[in-house]
Amino acid sequence: MNNRSLVLAALVLGFVSGCSKPPAATSSPAASEKAPPSSENGTPAMSPPPSNNDSQPQQGESTVYIVKDSGVRCFAPPCPTYNAFPVDAPDAEPIPVHELELSAVTKGSDAQMEALIRKTLDGTGLKVQGTLETRPNAGPAGAATVLRASKVEN
C-alpha cells in the first residue's frame, strides 16, 4: 500500500464518521468497569427511560432562545449546526438544533436572513422566540430538530 492509498483510506473513514463526536471520557476508571445491572434471569436489565427534565422546554411551546453556531459540520444531513440555549434556564444543557427556520421573521428577504445567520456566529448569538419541532426522517442521519422563529429579539 502506498502513501496515496493510506491518505485516501483516512479520508474515506473521516467521511463515513459524519458528525459523530468522540465518546466522553468517564470520570473514574472503576465506573467503566462495572457490569450492567441484571434481571433475575441473568439478562441485562433495561434502564429506565430518561426523566423529563423540567428545565428543558417542551416541543411546541414558544420559548425565547439564544441561538449560537455549534461548530459541527457533517456530510450526512441533518446536522446539529446550532445550539439553542433557553433564556429562562441559562444553566440547562444546550439543545442541538439541526435547522433554524427564519422565514416568518425575514419575510423572504435573503439579505436579512443572512444577517441573522451571521449573528449566530458571534459570541452573543441570536435571540429569538420560537418553537421546537421534530421532523422525522429528515435525511440519512435521522430526525431533525427545527427551531421555528416567530420573533427576533434584541
C-alpha positions as CSV (number, residue, x, y, z in Angstrom):
1,M,0.0,0.0,0.0
2,N,1.5,3.4,-0.9
3,N,1.1,6.7,0.8
4,R,-1.7,7.8,-1.6
5,S,-3.8,4.8,-0.6
6,L,-3.3,5.5,3.1
7,V,-4.4,9.1,2.7
8,L,-7.4,8.1,0.7
9,A,-8.4,5.4,3.3
10,A,-8.1,8.0,6.0
11,L,-10.3,10.5,4.1
12,V,-12.9,7.8,3.5
13,L,-13.0,6.9,7.2
14,G,-13.4,10.6,8.0
15,F,-16.3,11.0,5.6
16,V,-18.0,7.8,6.9
17,S,-17.8,9.0,10.5
18,G,-20.1,12.0,9.6
19,C,-20.8,14.3,12.5
20,S,-20.2,11.8,15.2
21,K,-18.4,13.0,18.3
22,P,-15.8,11.0,20.3
23,P,-17.2,9.3,23.4
24,A,-17.0,11.3,26.6
25,A,-14.3,10.2,29.0
26,T,-15.5,8.7,32.2
27,S,-14.7,10.4,35.4
28,S,-13.3,7.2,37.1
29,P,-11.9,4.0,35.6
30,A,-14.0,1.9,38.0
31,A,-17.2,3.3,36.5
32,S,-16.4,2.0,33.1
33,E,-15.6,-1.5,34.5
34,K,-19.0,-2.0,36.2
35,A,-21.2,-4.6,34.6
36,P,-24.7,-3.6,33.6
37,P,-27.4,-4.5,36.1
38,S,-29.0,-7.9,35.5
39,S,-32.5,-9.0,36.0
40,E,-33.4,-12.2,37.9
41,N,-32.9,-14.4,34.8
42,G,-29.4,-13.1,34.1
43,T,-30.2,-11.0,31.1
44,P,-29.2,-7.3,31.2
45,A,-31.9,-5.2,32.8
46,M,-33.5,-2.4,30.8
47,S,-32.6,1.0,32.0
48,P,-35.5,3.3,32.9
49,P,-36.4,5.9,30.3
50,P,-34.7,9.3,30.8
51,S,-36.7,11.5,33.2
52,N,-38.4,14.5,31.7
53,N,-36.2,17.5,32.6
54,D,-38.5,20.3,33.5
55,S,-35.7,22.9,32.8
56,Q,-35.9,21.9,29.1
57,P,-38.8,23.5,27.1
58,Q,-41.4,21.1,25.7
59,Q,-41.9,20.7,22.0
60,G,-44.4,23.1,20.6
61,E,-44.1,25.7,23.4
62,S,-43.0,29.1,22.3
63,T,-39.8,30.0,24.3
64,V,-37.0,32.5,24.0
65,Y,-33.7,31.1,23.0
66,I,-30.2,32.3,22.4
67,V,-29.0,30.5,19.2
68,K,-25.3,30.0,18.6
69,D,-23.4,28.1,15.9
70,S,-22.3,24.8,17.3
71,G,-19.3,24.5,15.1
72,V,-20.4,21.0,14.0
73,R,-20.3,20.3,10.2
74,C,-21.5,17.0,8.8
75,F,-21.6,15.1,5.5
76,A,-25.0,13.4,6.1
77,P,-27.9,15.7,7.0
78,P,-29.5,16.5,9.3
79,C,-26.6,18.1,11.2
80,P,-26.8,19.8,14.6
81,T,-25.4,23.1,13.3
82,Y,-26.8,25.3,16.1
83,N,-27.2,25.1,19.9
84,A,-30.2,26.7,21.4
85,F,-29.9,28.0,25.0
86,P,-33.3,28.7,26.8
87,V,-33.1,32.2,28.2
88,D,-35.2,31.3,31.3
89,A,-32.9,28.3,32.1
90,P,-29.3,29.5,31.4
91,D,-27.7,26.6,33.3
92,A,-29.6,24.0,31.2
93,E,-27.7,21.9,28.6
94,P,-27.9,23.4,25.1
95,I,-30.4,21.9,22.8
96,P,-28.9,20.8,19.5
97,V,-30.8,22.3,16.6
98,H,-30.5,21.0,13.0
99,E,-32.5,23.7,11.3
100,L,-33.2,27.3,12.1
101,E,-36.4,28.4,10.3
102,L,-36.4,32.2,10.0
103,S,-38.8,32.8,7.1
104,A,-41.6,34.1,9.4
105,V,-39.3,36.9,10.7
106,T,-37.4,37.8,7.4
107,K,-40.5,37.9,5.1
108,G,-38.4,36.3,2.3
109,S,-35.5,38.7,2.4
110,D,-32.3,36.8,1.7
111,A,-30.1,39.7,2.9
112,Q,-32.0,39.8,6.3
113,M,-31.8,36.0,6.6
114,E,-28.0,36.1,6.0
115,A,-27.6,38.9,8.6
116,L,-29.5,36.8,11.2
117,I,-27.5,33.7,10.5
118,R,-24.2,35.7,10.8
119,K,-25.4,36.7,14.3
120,T,-25.3,33.0,15.4
121,L,-21.6,33.1,14.7
122,D,-20.7,35.9,17.1
123,G,-20.2,35.4,20.8
124,T,-23.6,36.7,21.9
125,G,-25.7,34.7,19.5
126,L,-29.1,35.4,18.0
127,K,-32.0,35.9,20.5
128,V,-35.3,34.5,19.0
129,Q,-38.7,33.5,20.3
130,G,-39.9,30.3,18.7
131,T,-41.0,26.7,19.0
132,L,-39.0,23.4,18.7
133,E,-40.4,20.7,16.3
134,T,-39.1,17.3,15.3
135,R,-39.1,16.4,11.7
136,P,-38.7,12.6,11.3
137,N,-36.7,11.1,8.5
138,A,-35.1,14.5,7.6
139,G,-32.1,12.8,6.0
140,P,-29.8,9.8,6.2
141,A,-28.8,10.7,9.8
142,G,-32.4,10.6,11.0
143,A,-34.7,13.1,12.6
144,A,-34.1,16.8,12.7
145,T,-34.9,19.3,15.4
146,V,-36.2,22.5,13.8
147,L,-36.4,25.8,15.7
148,R,-39.2,27.9,14.0
149,A,-38.6,31.6,15.0
150,S,-41.7,33.7,15.3
151,K,-39.9,36.8,16.6
152,V,-36.3,38.1,16.7
153,E,-35.5,39.9,20.0
154,N,-32.8,42.5,20.6
